[in-house]
Structures are given as structure tokens and as C-alpha cells.
Amino acid sequence: MSIFQIRQKTSGAILWTGSADDEQTALDAMAREAGYRDFAALPDSIRASGLETAKLDMIS
């Protein structure tokens, strides 16, 4: 698993940070924490505003 951070493109607000296997799993996890079934269930207005998913590389 990797650590991902999801931001809203327009405002730069961090919407979610957590561990996931891949980008799609991270988007689904963010949506579930917001009370939705998965990313596809988010309202169009949220998805249309643009989300940016970054894989955070940890240096040890």
C-alpha cells in the first residue's frame, strides 16, 4: 500500500490523505469517508471541479 493525498484542483484544499493500493482505490476511500458508496457516486459538481491525486513517496 501507498499513501495518497487528494486535493481539489480549484482551491487546493486537501480532501483526503490515507493509504490505498492505487489511485482509484484512494478516490473510492475518500468518497466512502464522505458518506458515498464510491467515487462514481459523488455528485457531478464535485467530480467536475477537478480532483488531483498524488502518491506521496516516503523517504526512510
N, C-alpha and C positions, 0 to 999 in steps of 0.2 A: 504494500500500500504506500501511497504517496500523500503528501499534504497539498491540498489545493485551496486557492483563495478565489472567490467570485466577487467581482465588483460590477457596479452599474456604470456603464460607459459614460453617460452624460454627466453624472455628478461625481463619479469616482468613489462613491460610498461602498464600503466593504459590506457585502450582504451575507457572506458565509465564509468560514475557514474551517477546514476539517480534513480528515483522512478519507481517501477513496481509492479504488483500483484504477480509475481512469476519469477523464473529463466528464463523460456522460453520467457516470455514477455520482460524481460530485454535484452536478446540476440536479439530479434526482434527489440527492440527500438534502440539498438546500431547499428544494421545493417541499419535501416532506416536513422539514422543520418549520416551514411557514404554514403548514396545515393542508398542503395539496398532495394528491396521490403521487405525482411525479412531475418532472419538468414540463411535460406536454400539457399538463392540467393547469399550469399557470395562466392567468389572463393574458390575452394577446397584447394588451398595452404594456405589460411588464416585459414580455419577451421581445416586443418590437422596439423598446427603448434601448436595447442592446446590453448584453452582459459580456463580461470579459473573464475568462477562466485562466488562471495562472497556476502552473505546477511550481511549488516552492521547493527549491533544492536546498537541502540541509547539508552544511559542511561540518564534518566531525574532525 
